Amino acid sequence: MIENNVPEVEYYLRSFLLFTKLFEKLDYSPPTKVRHHSSLQTPEQLQELFAYFFQFGAAAERYVNNDTFFEELWKNANSIKGRQWFLGGNALSMAQRLVQEGAEVLLGMSHSKKLRALLPPEVKVAGPNLVTDDIHLILEYNKGDNWGSFTSPRANRLILHSDNSNPQLEALENFQEQLDSFQPSLLVLGGLQMMDNFPYEPGERTGRLNKVQEMLSSLPRKTKVHFEFASFTDMDLLHEIMAKVIIYADSIGLNEQELPNLVTLLNDGSVTVVSDSYPRIATVLDQMRFVYSHLQNSSELEGRRRLTRLHVHTIAFQAILTDKSSTWKNSMSATAKAALTAHRHVCGSADIDTLKARILMDDSFSTSKLKSAQRIPLQKNRPVSCWDEDRFQICIAPVLVCTKVQQTAGGGDNISSAGLVLQV
């Protein structure tokens, strides 16, 4: 199996207490008004942006277009007692999970010698060397945390970076050179949100995405392609990703914020910045059907692939849709594994502790918002529900939602990888 992208080393503030200490240290206060910003340059913009997503409990990632400002954030964060490090980034997180699940992995990344030494020896690395690794700040918070008059409805995080190497996809050529000899059964592409609102030179971003398109279009059909969606706000970038990446994907992974964004992109070309943090199953399933139908029926571009798999991960449930004519297998097991991985990752434990868990799903759920929809009961002795519809199968599994949150960052990457490894 294979994972492709340039990972980031992420610096992780483990609790909201550390986050408040950072803001107190910087003398930041809750803003009087919340505002969305596509990128950040000033402390005022950071405070407005954090409050904007914090009030919804929505995950977000933003580029800090001011090296001096980011350096100030980093130096102050680094001086806080109890700050923690972990290796992060979409590609690296997914690669580590796939190796943990027994897969053979080729990872494309720019890396320092220090970073390479920390990776599992089973991970093969293709990419140029860096003198120093990039640092990302992850500001996590728990459900019910307060910041002034703002209260978070669920645990989540805001990720900040001033990364100038990952948006260039610097490992792409090295990675592509090793593709033929590796002969992967699956290629996973993620982390393209690093390109969102990055200050490229004219034509530079398009040139890099053209290289990604060349790689994807030249893959043999036996190599499946999975694209892990993310937080995007740049409409032009999203349209390029649709034309150069998504149409070559057999599978897409998204969370409850990213799915509505893809729906509006396909529907009218717009961007949805924030969505319901606790969406109903019927709403999610209708959105999945729309995406599946749209990408199945859009065949105007030669060389594209038909979407045959969708995996949506939310705080309350996992949903996997697979085309019945495809070779994706073990959908029920994959959905169950994704749900268990969600609990284990967020709780930071290999064990399932029911004393640290709760179920947010109702005793039954509707398969659609249409009046003719079927209602499916949640069975305690068989909690994963699967059924056939027309050309596809859908499976739903409740998540044992962790009540003692250790981390949310990297959750989607681990969940998607755990589901994929059983279906290839």
KOLKOL-801655 format. One record per residue: x, y, z of N, C-alpha, C in turn. Coordinates in steps of 0.2 Angstrom, whole numbers, plus 5000, padded with zeros to 4 digits. Each point is the difference from the previous one (the first is absolute). Example, Ala and Ser with C-alpha at 12.3 -4.5 7.8 and 13.67 -1.06 7.14 Angstrom:
! residues 2
506649725039499650065000500450065000 499850054996500450065001499650055003 
//
This chain:
! residues 424
500449945000499650065000500450065000 499750064998500550064999499650065003 500450045003499850075002500450054997 499750054997500450064997499850065002 500450045003500050075001500650025004 500150075000500650025004499750025007 500249965006499750015006500350065004 499750025005500250065004500249975007 500550035003500149995007499650045004 499549985004499550045004500250015007 500050065003500050015007499450015003 499849965005499449995002499950025007 499550055001499850035007499549955002 500149965005499649945002499350025003 500050065004499350015003499850084999 499450015001499850075000500350045005 500249975006500450045005500650034997 500449964996500650024997499950064995 499449994997499850054995499950075003 499649995006499850065003500750045003 500449955002500750035003500450044994 499949974994500450034995499750074998 499350005000499750064999500150055005 500049985006500150045006500750035000 500549964998500750024999500050054995 499650004994500150054995499550055001 499650005005499550055002499550014995 499749944997499550004996499349995004 499550034997499450005004499449984994 499549975003499549984995499750064996 499950004994499850064996499350025001 499850064999499350025000499649974994 500349994995499749984994500449944997 499749954997500349944997500150014993 500549984997500150014992500349944998 499949984993500449954997500550034996 500649975000500650034996500349944996 500150014994500349944996500749995002 500450055002500649995002500150055006 500650005003500150045006500650045000 500050065002500650055000500150035007 499450015004500150045006499749965006 500150025006499749975006499350015000 499750064998499350015000499649954995 500349994994499749954996500049935003 500549985003500149945004499449995005 499950055004499550005005499350004997 499950034995499350004997499949934996 500549984997500049934997499949945005 500450015005499949945005499350005003 499750065002499450015003499449974995 500150024993499649984995499949925000 500549975000500049924999499849975007 500350035006499949985006499250005002 499750054998499250005002499649944997 500349984994499749944997500349935001 500650005004500349945001500349974994 500150044995500249984993500850004999 500349954997500749994999500250054994 500650035000500250044995500850005000 500250024994500850014999500150064996 500450045002500250064997500750024999 500250034994500750024999500150075003 500550015004500250065003500550044995 499750054997500450034994500550065003 500349985006500450055003500549965004 500649994998500549965003500250035007 500050065001500250035007499449995005 499450004998499449995004500049925002 500149964995500049935002500649985005 500650034998500649995005499850025007 499750065001499850025006499549955004 499549974996499649955002500449945003 500449984995500449945002500450005006 500450065000500550015006499650005006 499450035001499650015006499749935002 499849964994499749945002500549955002 500650004997500649965002500250015008 499950065002500250025007499549975005 499449984998499549985005500149935003 500049995006500249945003499449954998 500349944999499549944998499850004993 500350044995499949994993500349944998 499649974995500249944997500150004993 500449954997500249994993499749944998 499850004993499949934997500150014993 500149944996500150014993499350004997 499950054996499450004997500050024992 499450024998500050014993499549954997 499650014995499649954997500349944998 500550014996500449944997500349965005 500450035005500349965005499649965004 499450045003499549975004499749944997 499850004993499749954997500549944999 500650024998500649954999500149965006 500050035006500149975006499549955002 499450024999499449965001500049944995 500150014994500049944995500649955002 500550025002500649965002499749965006 499750045005499849965006499549954999 499650014994499549954998500349944996 500650014999500449944996500150024993 499950064997500150014993500850024999 500249994994500650034998499950064997 500450055002499950074998500650044997 499950034994500550054998499750075001 500450045003499850075002500450054997 499650044996500350064997500150065005 500650025002500050065004500750035000 500050075001500650035002500249995007 500649995002500149985007500750015002 500150015006500750015003500249935003 500749995001500249945003499749985006 499950065004499649985007499349974999 499750034995499349984999500049924998 500549994995500049934997500249955006 500450025004500249955006499449995004 499550045000499449995005499449964996 500149994994499549964996500149935001 499449965000500149925000500449984995 500549955001500449984995499749974994 499349985001499649974994499850054995 500150065002499850054995500650024995 499949994994500450024995499950074998 500550045000500050074999500350034993 499650044996500250034994500050075001 500550044999499950075000500750035002 500150074999500650045001500150015008 500650015002500250015007499950085002 499850015006499950075002500550015006 500250065001500550015005499650015007 499450035000499550005005499349994998 499749965005499349994998499550055001 499450014997499650055001499649985006 499750055004499750005006499350024999 499549965002499350035000499750005007 499650055002499750015007499349974999 499949965005499349975000499750025007 499550044999499650035006499449965001 500049955005499449965001499650025006 499449985000499550025006499549955000 499750005006499549945002499350034999 499549955000499350025001499950045006 499650065000499850045005500650045003 500550014996500650055002499750074999 500250045004499850074999500650054998 499850054996500550054999499650075000 500050035005499650065001499349984999 499650034996499349984999499949944995 500549974998500049954995500049935003 499649954998500049935003500149954994 500449965001500149954994499549945001 499649984995499549955000500349935000 500650004998500449934999500750015000 500449955001500750005000500250014993 500550044999500350014993500750045000 500250034995500650035000500150054994 500450055001500350044994500749994999 500249994994500749994998500350064997 500550025002500450064997500649984997 500250034994500749984998500250064995 500750005000500350054995500549964996 499749954997500449954997500150024992 500750004998500150024993500349954996 500049945003500349944996499449954998 499649985004499449964999499650024994 499850075000499650024994500349994993 500649995000500449994994500049934998 499749955004500049934998500749984998 500550015004500750004998500249924999 499749965003500249935000499749964994 499550044996499649964995500549974995 500550034997500449974995500449945002 500350005006500349955003499549945001 499450015003499549955001499849974993 499950044995499849974994500549954997 500650025001500649964997499949935003 499849995006500049935003499349964999 499550044997499449975000500049934996 500350004994499949944996500349945003 500650015004500349945003499649985006 499750055003499649985006499449964999 499750014994499349974998499550005005 499750065002499650005006499349984998 499649985005499349984999499650065001 500250055004499750065002500450065000 499850054998500450075000499550045004 500350035006499650055004500350074999 499650044998500250074999499650055005 500450035004499750055005500450065001 499850055004500450055002500050064995 499650004995500050054995499750075003 499749995006499850065003500650055002 500649975000500650045001500150064994 499649984995500150054994499550065001 499549995004499450055001500350075002 499950054996500250075002500750015001 500449954997500750015000500250054995 500550055001500250054995500549974995 499749974995500449974994500150064995 500649994996500150044995499549984994 499850044996499549994994500249944997 499549955000500049944996500449945004 500350025005500449955004499549945003 499550025003499549955003499849954995 499750034994499849964995500549964997 500650025000500649964997500149945005 499950015006500149945005499449955000 499450034999499449955000500049974993 500350034995500049964993500549945001 500550015004500549945001499649945004 499650025005499649955003499549974995 499750044996499549974995500449954996 500650024997500449954996500149945004 500250005006500149945004499449965000 499450035002499449965001499849974994 500050044994499749984994500449944997 500749995002500449954997500049945004 499650005006500049945004499649944997 500249945001499649944997499450005004 499549974997499350005003500049955006 500549965000500049955006500250045006 500350065000500250045005499450055002 499749985005499450055002500350065003 499650055000500250075002499550035005 500250015006499650035005500350075002 499550054999500150075002499750025007 500450025004499850025007499950085000 499450025000499850075000500250035006 499950075000500250045006499750075000 500250045004499750075001500350044994 499550024996500250054994499550065000 500350064999499650064999500150034993 500649994997500250034994499649964994 499550044997499549974995500449984994 500550044998500449994994500449935001 500349995006500449945001499549945000 499450015003499549945000499849984993 499950054996499949984993500549974996 500650025002500649964997500149935002 499949995007500049945003499549954997 499450034999499549964997500249984993 500350044996500149984993500749964999 500450015005500749965000500149955004 499649995006500149955005499349965001 499550035002499449965002499749964994 500050024994499849964994500449944999 500649995003500449944999500049965007 499550025004500049965007499449944999 500249945003499549955000499750015007 500350035005499750015007500250075002 499550025005500150075003499849995007 500550035005499850005007499950075002 499550015004499850075002499750005007 500050065004499750005006499350044999 499750025006499350034999500150074998 500650035000500050074998500250004992 500449954998500250004994499549974995 499649965002499549974995499550054998 499750055004499650054997500450054995 500750015002500450044995500049974993 500149935000500049974994499450004996 499449995004499450014997499850064997 500250065003499950064997500450024994 500649975001500550014994499749964994 499749945001499749974994499450034998 499650035004499450024999500050074996 500350055003500050064997500750045000 500649965002500650024999500250055006 499650005005500250045006500449965006 500250045005500349975006499650015006 500049945004499650005006500650005006 500150065003500550005005499949965006 499450015003499849965006499349975000 499949945003499449965000499849985006 499549965001499749975006500649955003 500150015006500549955003499749945002 499450005001499649945001499549984995 500149994994499549994995499649935001 499450004998499649945000500249954995 499949945001500249954995499750014994 499350015000499650014994500350054995 500250065003500350054997500749984996 500449975004500749984997499949954995 499549955001499949954994499750034994 499650055000499750034994500650044997 500550035004500550044997500549954997 500149945003500449954997499749974993 499449995000499749984994500150054994 499950065002500150064995500750004997 500549995005500750004997500149944996 499849945002500149944996499750004994 499350034999499750004994500350054995 500250065003500350054996500749984997 500449965004500749984998499949944995 499549965001499949944996499850024993 499650055000499750024993500350054996 500550045004500450054996500649964996 499949994994500549974996500350044994 500050065001500250054995500750004999 500449985004500750005000500349934998 500450004995500349934998500549985005 500049945002500649975005499850015007 499450035002499750005007499949935002 499950005007499749945003499350015003 499749945000499350015004500149995007 499750045004500050005007499649945002 500449955004499649945002500049995008 500350055004500050005007500050075003 499650005005500050065004500049985008 500450045004500149985007499950075003 499550015004499950065004500049985007 500550045004500149995007499750065004 499649995004499750055005500149985007 499950045004500149995007499649945003 499450004997499549955003500049934996 500150004993500049944996500550004995 500149944997500449994994499549984994 500150024994499649984995500449994994 499949944997500449984994499549984994 500150034995499649984994500549974995 499849944997500449974995499549974994 500350014994499749984994500049925000 499449974999499949935000500449974994 500250044995500349974994500850005001 500250045006500750015001500349945004 500750005000500449955004500150025007 499750055003500150025007499649945004 500349985005499749945004500050025007 499749965004499950005007499850075003 499450024997499850075002499850005007 499649955002499849995007500550015005 500549954999500650005004500450075000 500150034994500450065000499650055003 499350015000499750055004500049995007 500049945002500149985008500750025002 500549994996500750015002500150085000 499750034995500150085000499750035007 499449975002499750035006500449985006 500349945001500449995005500650045000 500350014994500650045000499950075002 499450024999499950075002500050015007 499749955004500050005007500849995003 500349964997500749985002500550064999 499950044994500450054999499950065004 499450025001499850065004500149995007 499949945003500249985007500749995001 500449994995500749985000500249945003 499549944999500149945003499849944995 500449955000499949944996499449965003 499850015006499449975003499450044999 499449975000499350035000499850005007 499950065003499850015006499350035000 499549965002499350024999499850055005 500450015006499950055005500250074997 500450004995500250064997499750014993 499449974999499750014994499250015001 499750034994499350015000499849994993 499449984999499750004993499550054998 500250044995499550064998499549984995 500049944998499549984995499349985004 499550014996499349995003499949925000 499549985002499849935000499849974993 499950054996499949984992500150074996 500149994994500250054996499649994993 499950064997499750004993500550004995 499949974994500549994995500050064995 499550045001500050064996499550055003 500050074997499550055003499449994996 500049964995499349994996499549965004 499450024999499549965004499949934999 500349984994499949924998500649975003 500550035004500649975003499849945005 500549955000500049955004500250025007 499849975005500250015007500449945003 500650015002500449945002500150005007 499949955004500150005007500849985002 500250035005500749995002500049945005 500349944997499949945004500749995004 499949995007500650005004500449944999 499749944998500449944998500350004993 499850054996500350014993499950074998 500550045003499950075000500250034993 500349974995500250024994499449984995 499750054997499449994996500250014992 499949954996500150004993499449994996 499950034994499549994996500150024993 499749974995500150014993499550054997 500350054996499550054996500350004993 499549984996500250014993500749974998 500550044998500749984998500549995006 499850025006500550005005499749985007 500549995004499849975007500350065005 499650015005500250045006500049975006 500550015004500149985007500150065005 499749995005500050055006500249975006 500550035004500249975006500050065005 499749995006500150055005500750005003 500250065002500650015003499950005008 500549975003500050015008500450065001 499650055001500450075000500350015006 500750015000500450015006499850065004 500049995006499850055005500650035003 500649975000500650025003500550024994 499950054996500350024994500850015002 500449964996500750015000500350044994 499749994994500150044994499549984995 499850064996499649994994500450004994 500650045000500450004994500249944997 500049984994500249944997499449955000 499550025003499449955001499849974993 499850054996499849984993500549964996 500650015001500549964996500149935003 499949995006500049945003499449964999 499450035000499449974999500049984992 500150044996500049984993500549944998 500650015003500549944998499749945003 499750005006499849935003499449974996 499650054997499549974996500249984993 500550034997500349984994500349935000 500449995005500549945000499649945000 499350005002499649944999499649994994 500150054996499650004994500349994993 500750015001500449994993500149934999 
//
